[in-house]
Amino acid sequence: MNIMMIGDICGQPGRRTAAHFIPLLKEKYNLDLIIANGENSAGGVGITANVLKELFSMGIDSITTGNHVWDKKEVFDFIDLESNLIRPANYPPGTPGRGYHILSVQGRNVAIINLLGRVFMPPVDCPFRTASEILCEIKDTCEVIIVDFHAEATSEKLSLGWYLDGQVSCIAGTHTHIQTADERVLPQGTAYISDIGMVGTLNSVLGVDKEPVIKKFLTGLPTRFTVATGNESIFCAIIIKVDPISNKVSEITRIQENLKF
C-alpha cells in the first residue's frame, strides 16, 4: 500500500500546485491513499465548503487540519457532515467535528488521526494522552494508522514519534511549512518526519507575502498578511510504503517539487 501525505496547502496558489502534481505522483508511485493538510487552503487560513470540494476533486481522500480550522466560520456548517475532513482530536470534548476517521483501502482499515501540539500553540488537551485513548479504541480493528501532528516544536513532534513508535504506521508533522530532512523509519516500524512542508508560492514567507512579514519583524506592529502569488511554487509531501503482510512501513520518501507557471 502506497500512501501520500501532502503538507499544508496555502491558498489558491497551493491548490493550483496540488492539482498539477497529484495526478502525476499518483501514477508514478501507484498511490492508494492521498491525505493533505487543508487548514490554510482557503485564502491562507481556514477552509470553506467550496475549497473542500475542490480538494476532493483533485483526488485527495482525506483532509486534516490544525489550529486554523475554525478561521472560516462557515466550517461549523459542514464539519460534522464531512467524515473525510477531520480536526485535531485533542480539542476539548463537545467540539464540533471528529478527530479521526477510518476508511477501507485495499481491504484494510486505515485510521487517520489529527493531533495539535501544545508548545507555542493555543491551549488544548494533551496530544500524547489523546493518542493513547484513540489507539485503545481502534488498534484492534485498524491495520494501518496514520497521524498528522500539527505542531510547532520539533522536540514535541519527535517525542510523540518515539512515544508512538510501533503503535502507528506513520507520524508526520505539519504546521511550520518548512520541510525537514529527518524522514526515517523508527526502530519499531513507524515512519516519521518532523514536518512535511507546504504547497504554495515558493518566493514567500510560509506562503504569504514577504514584505508585510518583514515589516512586522522590523516594527512589531500589527500587519495584515495575504497569500503570496508568483510564477513559481513548491509542492512538499511524503510517500510511505506499507508492507502488505506485516502492515509495517518499509520505506518513507520525501517529495519536494517546484512548478513554474
N, C-alpha and C positions, 0 to 999 in steps of 0.2 A: 504494500500500500504506500503510495506516494502522496504526501500532504504538503501543501504550500501555505505558509503564514506570511502575510503581507504587512509591512509596517504602516504607521499612521498615514492615512490618505488625507492630504491637505488641500481642501477646496477644489475648485474646478480644474486647475492645472493637475492636481493629483488624480482626479477622476479620469481626466483625459489620458494621462500617462498609464494608469492602471488598465484602462480599456485597450490600450495599444499592446501592452506586454502580456496580459493574462492569457489570451488565446495562443500566443507564441510559446509561452512557457508550459502551458497545459499540454500542448502537442509534444514539445521537446522532452519533457520529463514524465509524460504519461500520467498526469495528475489525477488522483481520485477524489481529492477534497481540497477546497480552497477557503482559507479563513483570512479575514482582513480586519484591521482596526479602523473603525469609521467614525471615531469621536470628533475628528476635525474635518469631516468630509463636506460639510455644508457651510461655505463661507469662512472656513478656518476654525470654527468652533461649533460643536453640536452636529445633529443630524436631523433631516426632515424626511417626511414620507416620500417625497419625490426623489430625493437623493438616495434613500434606501432602495427604492425600486430600481433606480439606475445602477446601483452597485450589484444588486442581484442579477440584473440583465447582463452584466459582464461575465457571469459565471461564478461569482463568489457565492459560496454556500452558507457561510456563517459570518456575522458581523459582531465583533467585540467592541467595547468602548472603554471609557475611563472617567476621569474627573470632569470632563466637559460634556458628559452625556446629557445633562439637563439644560444646556445652554440655549437650545431652541425649544421654547415652551410647548410647541405642538407635539413634542416627543411623548408627552403624557397622554395624548390621544390615541397612540398606536403601540406603545412599547409593550403593553400587556397582550396585544393581539399577534405580535410577531415572534414566533418561537425561535427563529434564527437570528434575532437581534438580542444580545444579552448585555447587561450592565454588571459592574463589579458585584460579586456575591457578598462582599463584606460591608455593604451598606446595611444600616440597621433593619431589623425585621419590620415588615409593613411597607418597605419601599417598593414603588411600582416596578414592574418588570421581573426578570429572573436572572440569576447569577450564573447559571449553567444550563446547557441543554444536551440532549443525547440524540444522535441520528445514526442511521444504519448505512454503512459503507462496505461494500463487498461482503455482505452478510455478517459483518462485525459491528458491534455497538461502539461508537466513538463519542466520548463525552468531551465537551468544550467548556472550560471553566474560565471565568473572568475574575481577576482579583485586583485590588487597588492597594498601593503601598501607603505607608503612614509617615515615612521620613520626608520632611519638606512638602507634605501634601495635606489636603483637608482631613479633619478627623473622621475616621471610620473604624469599624471593628477590626480585630486582629486578623490579618490575612493568613497567618500560619494556622491559627485555630479554626478559622473558617474552612481552609483547605482540608484539614483533617476531618471536620464534620461532614463535608460533602463526600470525601472519599469513603467514609464509613457507610454512606447511603448507596454509593454506586459501584464500589470496587468489585463486587461480586457479579455485576451484570454488564460491565463495560470492559472490553478487551483493550481499547486504546483510550488514553486520557490526555488531553492537551490543555495546557494552562497558558493564558495570556496574563502576565503580571505587569500591570500598568503602574510603574513606579519610577521615582526619581533617582534614588541612591543605588549605585551598583552593589554596595555591600548588602543592602536589604534583598536585592534580587538574587545575588549569589547565595546568600544564606538560605533563602527559600528553595533555591535549586538543590542545595545539599540536603535540606530538610525533606524534600520530596523525592530525592533520588531513589529509583527503584519502585516508587509508588505511582508515578505518572510516566507517560511516554515522552512528553516534552514540556519544558517550561521556558517560555520566550518572553523577554522583556519588551515593553513598548513604552512610549511617553516622551523620551528625550529627543527623538527624531534624528539621533546620530547613531549610525550603525557601528556596533562594536565588532572587534575581530577575535572574540574569545569563544566562538562556537566550538562545541565539543560534545562527545557522548560521555557522561559521567560514569563512574565505575559500575554502578548498578543498572545501567542501561537507559538512563534518562537523557535525552538531548537537551542542551542548554545553550542560550546566548543571552548576554545582558541586555542588548537592545537590537531589535530588528532594523530600526531606522525609519525612514519616512518615504512617502511618494509625493512629490511636489516639485516646485521650482528649485532648480539647483542653486542659482545665484541669489540666495536669500538667507535669512536667519531663521532656521527651523520652519521654513515655508512661508514666512511673512516678509514684507518689505524691509530691507536693511536699514534705511535711513531713520524711521521712527524708533527702531530698537536702539540704534546707536545714540540717538538724541536722548532717549530715556536713561541710558547709562551715563551720558555726559551731564545731564541736568538733574536727574532724579524726579522729574516732573511727570505727571500722568500723560500718557501718549496713546493715541488710537492706533492699533495695529490692523493692517489689512493684508490679505493674501497676496503674496508676490506673484508677479507674472514675468514672463521672459521667454526666450526662444530655446531654452534648454531645461530639461527636468531630470529628476533622478527617481529610480524605482528600486526599492530595497525590500528584500524578502528572504526567507529561508525555506528550504525544502528538506523534509525528513523522510527517510525510507524506513518503513516498519516491516520487520520480518513476519511473514505470514504464519510461521509455526510458533515462534516464541512470543510474538507481539512486542518484542523489544526493538528499539531503534538501532539500526545497523549503521546509519550514516546521516549526517547533517551537512547540508551545503548552503553556504551563504551566497545570496544573489545581490548584485548591485549593477544596474544598467542605466545608461544615460540615453536621453532621447532629445533630438533637436527638431523643433517644429518648423 
